[in-house]
């Protein structure tokens, strides 16, 4: 019964269509076409074609067409220099041939010193002179593109890595040489795991996460390493040494991002063999790894201080910081708390090394000249001393106090025995150290050695309250 039909043919703004479609989550063929841009000048011709189709199929009579608005200028007028083709591609195409090619493609070309080129309304992808060069190049053919060799191919390029990048690369090589395997994990993790390691703040939550398990920026590299370790342990790989070097996040500002080197040790120190028993990794293995990595970064490990501290994710009494001075903490190491490991499904003990790379000074450049080999002419000697101390006195305090007695003459202080029980009180321990003495300009006499040992005993007593064991 329909006798009158109104036919509307409209052009819609691409940006408005895209914005509205995304806001209301509308996916349609019309949106797909309009938001990518169509020919705005085709609206009237499209209306005429549709009218003719209706008259041919259904019959009837067409009324007058009413046009509202004006066709928008969809393409800009582009300034084009014909010489630009040769500058960008090396092709030598005469200007007349360039103009004919553009006109054959529907472009309007007004020649002069600088050409004024208007793209056809159905080419909304043309924005500048480089696009015109691309169109001409496509018609000429890439087979005619001249081959131009790169300059200075026989010369080595200058180094482009920064000092930080070189150090990070050296760290990766060092860790791999020590038997660790490198991981590259997501910078995201679940909110539950983030909260266990000091994260979970609203500022670090992603607005559009990939999944609910990757909803927060990571405050530490440890959770992702534990995820990988748990999957490997479930598949029977119980002995693991893994590391990752990457950023961690404590806020939204650039200064809240820090670079860390983190490693975890799980299982046996080495496989069981007939010639020796193996053992589980412990916190001293983590400390040794941390000191080895710091030493490779030119940190004076002999000056490192071991500081205690508390961290919810670590086992009480099995955690510490390595510091240059009381304030400059370079990293930490320890054993993770069993409750934290249980949340990852891990029942084995896990040791962690976490180095704060931004706090570690870069080594000073020494130039290309190699320093002169300086070896002492006199033979070194070793002396052993034992002290009775309170059980809670850190061994590192004894080592530092002994070294401070004469930093030039005493080149090394090593602990070789710890004893409790026997005639000692229940709150005491005996700590034995070995001093390595290196004379510089003259041999040491018995009187010199005795005076030095007395000075060591005085320094250790003043610093730790210890006394020489008789």
VENSULLIN-V439231 format. One record per residue. RES is the residue in three letters. SS is DSSP state (alpha for helix, beta for strand, coil for the rest). PHI is phi as a letter, one per 20 degrees, with the letter a starting at -180 (* if undefined). D_CENTER is the distance of its C-alpha to the mean C-alpha in Angstrom with 1 decimal. Layout:
RES/SS/PHI/D_CENTER  RES/SS/PHI/D_CENTER
This chain:
UNK/coil/*/70.4  UNK/coil/f/67.8  UNK/coil/c/69.6  UNK/coil/c/67.3  UNK/coil/c/63.7  UNK/coil/d/61.4  UNK/coil/d/58.7  UNK/coil/d/55.7  UNK/coil/c/53.3  UNK/coil/c/50.4  UNK/coil/d/47.3  UNK/coil/d/44.4  UNK/coil/f/41.7  UNK/alpha/g/38.4  UNK/alpha/f/36.2  UNK/alpha/f/38.5  UNK/alpha/f/38.6  UNK/alpha/f/34.8  UNK/alpha/f/34.4  UNK/alpha/f/37.2  UNK/alpha/f/36.2  UNK/alpha/f/32.8  UNK/alpha/f/34.2  UNK/alpha/d/36.8  UNK/coil/l/34.9  UNK/coil/d/37.8  UNK/coil/d/37.2  UNK/coil/b/40.3  UNK/alpha/f/41.5  UNK/alpha/f/42.6  UNK/alpha/f/39.3  UNK/alpha/g/37.6  UNK/alpha/f/40.1  UNK/alpha/f/40.4  UNK/coil/f/36.8  UNK/coil/e/36.2  UNK/coil/n/39.3  UNK/coil/c/42.8  UNK/coil/f/45.8  UNK/coil/f/47.3  UNK/coil/f/50.6  UNK/alpha/e/51.2  UNK/alpha/f/52.0  UNK/alpha/f/55.7  UNK/alpha/f/56.1  UNK/alpha/f/54.4  UNK/alpha/f/56.9  UNK/alpha/f/59.8  UNK/alpha/f/58.6  UNK/alpha/f/58.3  UNK/alpha/f/61.7  UNK/alpha/f/63.3  UNK/alpha/f/61.9  UNK/alpha/f/63.3  UNK/alpha/f/66.7  UNK/alpha/f/66.8  UNK/alpha/e/65.9  UNK/alpha/d/67.5  UNK/coil/m/70.0  UNK/coil/o/70.8  UNK/coil/c/70.8  UNK/coil/e/67.9  UNK/coil/e/68.0  UNK/coil/f/66.8  UNK/coil/e/63.0  UNK/coil/d/61.6  UNK/coil/d/58.6  UNK/coil/d/56.7  UNK/coil/n/54.2  UNK/coil/c/53.2  UNK/coil/f/50.9  UNK/coil/f/47.6  UNK/coil/e/46.6  UNK/coil/e/43.5  UNK/coil/d/42.9  UNK/coil/e/42.9  UNK/beta/e/45.1  UNK/beta/d/43.1  UNK/beta/e/44.1  UNK/beta/c/44.1  UNK/coil/d/45.1  UNK/coil/g/46.2  UNK/coil/f/44.9  UNK/alpha/f/41.3  UNK/alpha/f/41.5  UNK/alpha/f/42.0  UNK/alpha/f/39.4  UNK/alpha/e/36.7  UNK/alpha/d/37.9  UNK/coil/n/40.5  UNK/coil/f/43.1  UNK/coil/d/46.6  UNK/coil/d/48.1  UNK/coil/g/51.3  UNK/alpha/g/51.0  UNK/alpha/f/53.8  UNK/alpha/f/52.0  UNK/alpha/f/48.8  UNK/alpha/f/50.9  UNK/alpha/f/52.7  UNK/alpha/f/49.4  UNK/alpha/f/48.0  UNK/alpha/f/51.4  UNK/alpha/f/51.5  UNK/coil/e/48.2  UNK/coil/n/49.8  UNK/coil/f/48.5  UNK/beta/e/51.0  UNK/beta/d/51.1  UNK/beta/d/53.0  UNK/coil/e/53.2  UNK/coil/r/53.6  UNK/coil/g/51.9  UNK/coil/d/48.7  UNK/beta/f/48.9  UNK/beta/d/48.6  UNK/beta/d/47.1  UNK/beta/d/47.0  UNK/coil/f/45.2  UNK/coil/f/47.1  UNK/coil/f/46.5  UNK/coil/e/44.9  UNK/coil/d/42.0  UNK/coil/f/39.7  UNK/coil/e/36.8  UNK/coil/e/38.4  UNK/coil/c/37.1  UNK/coil/b/37.5  UNK/alpha/f/39.0  UNK/alpha/f/36.1  UNK/alpha/f/37.0  UNK/alpha/f/40.7  UNK/alpha/f/39.7  UNK/alpha/f/37.8  UNK/alpha/f/40.9  UNK/alpha/f/43.2  UNK/alpha/f/41.0  UNK/alpha/f/40.9  UNK/alpha/f/44.7  UNK/alpha/f/45.3  UNK/coil/o/43.0  UNK/alpha/f/39.9  UNK/alpha/f/42.2  UNK/alpha/e/43.6  UNK/coil/f/40.3  UNK/coil/f/40.8  UNK/coil/e/38.6  UNK/coil/c/37.3  UNK/coil/f/35.6  UNK/coil/f/32.5  UNK/coil/f/33.6  UNK/coil/l/33.1  UNK/coil/f/32.0  UNK/coil/e/33.7  UNK/coil/d/31.6  UNK/coil/f/28.3  UNK/coil/f/25.7  UNK/coil/f/24.5  UNK/coil/f/21.2  UNK/coil/d/18.4  UNK/coil/f/15.5  UNK/coil/f/15.1  UNK/alpha/f/15.7  UNK/alpha/f/12.2  UNK/alpha/f/11.0  UNK/alpha/f/14.1  UNK/alpha/f/13.6  UNK/alpha/f/10.2  UNK/alpha/f/12.1  UNK/alpha/f/15.0  UNK/alpha/f/13.4  UNK/alpha/f/12.5  UNK/alpha/f/16.1  UNK/alpha/f/17.5  UNK/alpha/f/16.2  UNK/alpha/f/17.4  UNK/alpha/f/20.6  UNK/coil/e/21.1  UNK/coil/n/21.1  UNK/coil/e/17.8  UNK/beta/d/16.2  UNK/beta/e/12.5  UNK/coil/d/11.1  UNK/coil/c/8.5  UNK/coil/d/9.5  UNK/coil/f/9.7  UNK/coil/e/8.2  UNK/beta/d/12.0  UNK/beta/b/14.8  UNK/coil/f/18.5  UNK/alpha/f/20.2  UNK/alpha/f/22.1  UNK/alpha/f/19.2  UNK/alpha/f/17.5  UNK/alpha/f/20.8  UNK/alpha/f/21.1  UNK/coil/c/18.2  UNK/coil/n/19.0  UNK/coil/d/17.7  UNK/coil/n/19.8  UNK/coil/f/20.7  UNK/alpha/f/22.0  UNK/alpha/f/19.7  UNK/alpha/d/16.6  UNK/beta/e/18.5  UNK/coil/f/17.9  UNK/coil/f/21.1  UNK/coil/c/20.9  UNK/coil/f/19.0  UNK/coil/f/18.9  UNK/coil/b/20.9  UNK/alpha/f/22.1  UNK/alpha/e/19.9  UNK/alpha/c/16.7  UNK/coil/e/18.2  UNK/beta/c/15.9  UNK/beta/f/12.5  UNK/coil/f/11.4  UNK/coil/e/12.7  UNK/coil/b/11.7  UNK/coil/e/10.1  UNK/alpha/f/13.8  UNK/alpha/g/15.2  UNK/alpha/f/13.3  UNK/alpha/f/14.1  UNK/alpha/f/17.6  UNK/alpha/g/17.9  UNK/alpha/f/17.4  UNK/alpha/f/19.7  UNK/alpha/f/22.3  UNK/alpha/f/22.5  UNK/alpha/f/23.1  UNK/alpha/f/25.6  UNK/alpha/f/27.5  UNK/coil/d/27.9  UNK/coil/n/29.3  UNK/coil/e/26.5  UNK/coil/e/27.0  UNK/coil/d/25.7  UNK/beta/c/21.9  UNK/beta/c/19.4  UNK/beta/c/15.8  UNK/beta/b/12.4  UNK/beta/b/8.7  UNK/beta/d/6.2  UNK/beta/a/3.1  UNK/beta/e/4.4  UNK/beta/c/8.0  UNK/beta/c/10.7  UNK/coil/c/14.3  UNK/coil/a/15.8  UNK/coil/e/15.9  UNK/coil/e/16.1  UNK/alpha/g/13.6  UNK/alpha/f/14.5  UNK/alpha/e/13.7  UNK/beta/e/9.9  UNK/beta/c/9.1  UNK/beta/e/6.9  UNK/beta/c/8.3  UNK/beta/d/9.7  UNK/beta/c/11.6  UNK/beta/c/14.4  UNK/beta/c/17.4  UNK/beta/c/20.9  UNK/beta/c/23.4  UNK/coil/n/27.0  UNK/beta/e/29.0  UNK/coil/f/28.2  UNK/coil/b/30.0  UNK/coil/f/32.2  UNK/coil/f/35.9  UNK/beta/c/38.2  UNK/coil/f/42.0  UNK/coil/e/41.8  UNK/beta/a/39.7  UNK/coil/e/38.4  UNK/coil/e/34.8  UNK/coil/b/33.2  UNK/beta/f/30.5  UNK/coil/f/27.4  UNK/coil/c/27.8  UNK/alpha/f/26.2  UNK/alpha/f/27.4  UNK/alpha/f/25.4  UNK/alpha/f/22.3  UNK/alpha/f/23.6  UNK/alpha/f/24.4  UNK/alpha/f/20.9  UNK/alpha/f/19.4  UNK/alpha/f/22.1  UNK/alpha/f/21.6  UNK/alpha/f/17.9  UNK/alpha/f/19.0  UNK/alpha/f/21.9  UNK/alpha/f/20.0  UNK/coil/e/18.3  UNK/coil/m/21.9  UNK/coil/e/22.1  UNK/coil/f/25.8  UNK/alpha/f/25.7  UNK/alpha/f/29.5  UNK/alpha/e/28.9  UNK/coil/f/26.4  UNK/beta/d/27.8  UNK/beta/d/27.4  UNK/beta/d/27.4  UNK/coil/f/28.2  UNK/coil/r/26.9  UNK/coil/c/26.7  UNK/coil/b/23.9  UNK/coil/f/24.9  UNK/coil/e/22.6  UNK/beta/d/23.9  UNK/beta/f/27.4  UNK/beta/f/29.8  UNK/beta/n/30.7  UNK/beta/c/28.0  UNK/beta/b/25.2  UNK/beta/a/24.7  UNK/beta/d/22.7  UNK/beta/d/22.6  UNK/beta/c/23.4  UNK/beta/e/24.8  UNK/coil/n/27.6  UNK/coil/f/28.1  UNK/coil/d/25.4  UNK/beta/e/22.4  UNK/beta/e/20.6  UNK/beta/e/18.1  UNK/beta/r/17.2  UNK/beta/b/19.1  UNK/beta/b/20.4  UNK/beta/r/22.9  UNK/beta/d/24.2  UNK/beta/f/23.2  UNK/coil/f/26.1  UNK/alpha/g/28.1  UNK/alpha/f/28.2  UNK/alpha/f/24.4  UNK/alpha/f/24.5  UNK/alpha/f/27.4  UNK/alpha/f/25.6  UNK/coil/e/23.3  UNK/coil/m/26.5  UNK/coil/d/26.0  UNK/coil/d/29.1  UNK/coil/e/28.0  UNK/coil/f/26.8  UNK/beta/c/23.1  UNK/beta/d/21.9  UNK/beta/c/18.6  UNK/beta/c/16.9  UNK/beta/c/14.4  UNK/beta/d/13.7  UNK/beta/e/12.9  UNK/alpha/f/11.5  UNK/alpha/f/12.5  UNK/alpha/e/15.9  UNK/coil/e/16.5  UNK/coil/f/18.5  UNK/coil/f/17.9  UNK/coil/f/20.9  UNK/coil/f/23.7  UNK/coil/f/24.6  UNK/coil/d/27.8  UNK/coil/m/28.9  UNK/coil/e/30.3  UNK/coil/f/33.3  UNK/coil/e/33.3  UNK/coil/f/34.6  UNK/coil/f/38.0  UNK/coil/f/38.3  UNK/coil/d/39.8  UNK/coil/d/41.4  UNK/coil/f/43.9  UNK/coil/e/47.4  UNK/coil/e/48.5  UNK/coil/f/47.7  UNK/coil/e/45.5  UNK/beta/b/46.8  UNK/beta/c/45.6  UNK/beta/c/47.1  UNK/beta/d/46.5  UNK/beta/c/46.9  UNK/beta/c/46.8  UNK/beta/c/46.5  UNK/beta/e/47.4  UNK/beta/c/44.9  UNK/beta/f/44.2  UNK/coil/f/42.0  UNK/coil/e/39.3  UNK/coil/f/38.9  UNK/coil/f/35.5  UNK/alpha/f/36.0  UNK/alpha/f/33.5  UNK/alpha/f/35.9  UNK/alpha/f/38.6  UNK/alpha/f/36.6  UNK/alpha/f/35.7  UNK/alpha/f/39.3  UNK/alpha/f/40.7  UNK/alpha/f/38.5  UNK/alpha/f/39.5  UNK/coil/f/43.1  UNK/coil/a/42.8  UNK/coil/f/39.3  UNK/coil/e/40.8  UNK/coil/e/43.2  UNK/beta/e/41.1  UNK/beta/e/38.2  UNK/beta/b/37.0  UNK/beta/c/37.6  UNK/beta/c/37.0  UNK/beta/e/38.0  UNK/beta/c/40.0  UNK/beta/a/41.8  UNK/beta/c/41.8  UNK/beta/c/45.1  UNK/coil/c/46.3  UNK/coil/n/49.7  UNK/coil/m/53.0  UNK/coil/e/54.8  UNK/coil/f/51.7  UNK/coil/f/51.5  UNK/coil/f/49.3  UNK/coil/d/46.9  UNK/beta/c/46.7  UNK/beta/b/45.0  UNK/beta/d/45.6  UNK/beta/c/42.7  UNK/beta/d/43.5  UNK/beta/c/41.6  UNK/beta/d/42.1  UNK/beta/e/42.2  UNK/beta/d/41.8  UNK/beta/d/44.0  UNK/coil/c/43.8  UNK/coil/f/46.9  UNK/coil/d/46.4  UNK/coil/d/49.8  UNK/coil/b/52.4  UNK/coil/f/52.8  UNK/coil/e/52.7  UNK/coil/e/56.0  UNK/alpha/g/56.6  UNK/alpha/f/57.1  UNK/alpha/f/53.8  UNK/alpha/f/51.9  UNK/alpha/f/53.8  UNK/alpha/f/53.1  UNK/alpha/f/49.3  UNK/alpha/f/49.3  UNK/alpha/f/51.2  UNK/alpha/f/48.7  UNK/alpha/f/45.8  UNK/alpha/f/47.8  UNK/alpha/f/48.4  UNK/alpha/f/44.7  UNK/alpha/f/43.6  UNK/alpha/f/46.5  UNK/alpha/f/45.7  UNK/alpha/e/42.0  UNK/alpha/c/42.2  UNK/coil/m/45.9  UNK/coil/e/46.2  UNK/beta/c/49.4  UNK/beta/f/50.3  UNK/coil/e/51.3  UNK/coil/f/54.9
